[in-house]
Amino acid sequence: MTETGSKRLLSIAAGWSFLGAGTALLYPSQHFATLYTTSLSLSDPLQSFFYRCTWISVLGWGGTYILAALFPASRKSVLIPGAAGKVAFFAACIGLYSTGVGKFAIVFAGSVDLLLAVLFAAILFSARPAEK
């Protein structure tokens, strides 16, 4: 993958993270209703904590993808755990959908993450070794 392509892909990944986290944090009830067949109780301090921390972490990953776009030397340390997390998220989405807790929208979201993981691998495998 070209350097321009890598930067664009990382920018798209950042945008995907910001979109998901932004909608989840700004409109939690609607976000949850879109993805799940159960309800979220933000009045429960434990549910509220984990829900918000999850999406704040996604915001952090979005920022990390921007930094990886700007600083190619950092990509390996970002893309390997980023891809692993995206594959794990996809598997969790399939699990939620197969139990009836997740709606089809969660499979779609997980599929986008799986595609990004594959594209992250393409960036990694196309990277040229650092010159000595």
Phi, psi and omega in degrees: 000140181288164178297318178298316178298319179297316179298317179296314180299317179294326176293321176296317178299320177296315179299319177300316178296315180295322178296311180298311182292319181298313180292323180294320182279325181278326184229063187300319182295315180293318179300312182295318181295331179289325188260334190231157177267353177257179181247160178254136178247094179288350175283343174278116185302326181289313177298317180299315181300307184292322178298309182293319179297322178301311185284333173294323176297319178298322175301316178300318177296322177301315177297323179294321178294324176297315179298321178294328176294322183279330185235088185305329181296339181272354191299315184302316182287346177263315189286328179294305177292329177297314178295318179299318179295322180291322176294317179296320178297318178301314180299318178296321179297316178298318178299316179295318180294318183292338177268355180089359179279326180262147175269173180301329180302329179289326176293320177299311180299316178296325179293322176297317178297319179297318177299317178298322178298317178297318179291327174299318178298321178299319177298313182298316183285341179265354181293138178276143177298146180297138178286144181262000000 
